[in-house]
Amino acid sequence: MHVWPFFAALILIWAAGLIDDIRGLSPTLRLAAQVGGAILLWSGDWRLPWLAGPVNLAASCVLMVVFINSFNFLDGSDGLCAGVTGIIAAAFLVFPGFTLSSLGTTVAWSLLGVCFGFLVFNFPPAGIFMGDSGSTVLGFGIAFLAFDFYRMTSLGEHRLTLAFPLLTAALPLLDGILTVLRRLYGGRSLSHGDRRHYYDLLLGLNWSPRNVALTTYGLTAGMCIVAWLVLQCDFIHAFLLCAAGIGALVFAALRLGSLRTNEKSRPHFDQRNTGDGGRSLRNILRSD
């Protein structure tokens, strides 16, 4: 296995996040770095297991961009991004069995260790923050595990086996997708931050950051169990499990108001947060 595409993509994503943390980087350049990382992985044969040629490359790039930005959005409240990433990494290690490559297994263990080590200081009330260079790298790491899972796993009895990586990350992915839909519906730029992420809405209901984090961990663990059950079931039962799990998350998000575009009654937030999920070093320094 040639592993240089992975390390090249990792450095590219991290460097773009670090520059954005310190000096600021335009959304176009951040997107270009993310697409570049996806192309590098694709060239190393980490790609989607269906479609072919340029269509497969385009779809792989879209999936990578969605993962990275969804996890960046998740870094808007103490302990969320690190905790969710650690739980998902553990699921890749425990549930599918020996379905990751040696590099994928190493990446999963690395994510698990670094996230829970970081979480010691990032769990509410947080003393340190990861910035965009942290959250985008974690999103890239989980996306890589998804592609590695596809590379090493046979379809088995049904194609819903391929849903495992998407189900484990269903909560951040759903929040990211709803964010894009909300901004499109409101006629806003996709790079324009808002305060309608699910954790913002829960904080607005007077939930403490600690309760938001623990609830997020529980939901993520629950979706990881659903993903594991999908691997064990026939197609009909797997489909029903997918529909029930995703449907419950969508229903809860819509009830919270994730698609509403008005922000008249805005909850109170830690001033160190930026306008949209991820907290960069330059914003923390400005507010302090």
Protein Blocks (a to p, Z undefined) as FASTA:
>chain_A
ZZklmmmmmmmmmmmmmmmmmnopafklmmmmmmmmmmmmmmnopacfedehjllmmmmm
mmmmmmmmmmmmmmmbghklmmmmmmmmmmmmmmnopabcfklmmmmmmmmmmmmmmmmm
mgccdfbdebjmlmmmmmmmmmmmmmmmmmmpcekjbfklmmmmmmmmmmmmmmmmmmmm
mmmmnopafklccdfbfklmmmmnopafklmmmmmmmmmmmmmmmmmmmmmpcfklmmmm
mmmmmmmmmmmmmmnopmbcbfkbccdddfkbcfehpacfklmmmmZZ
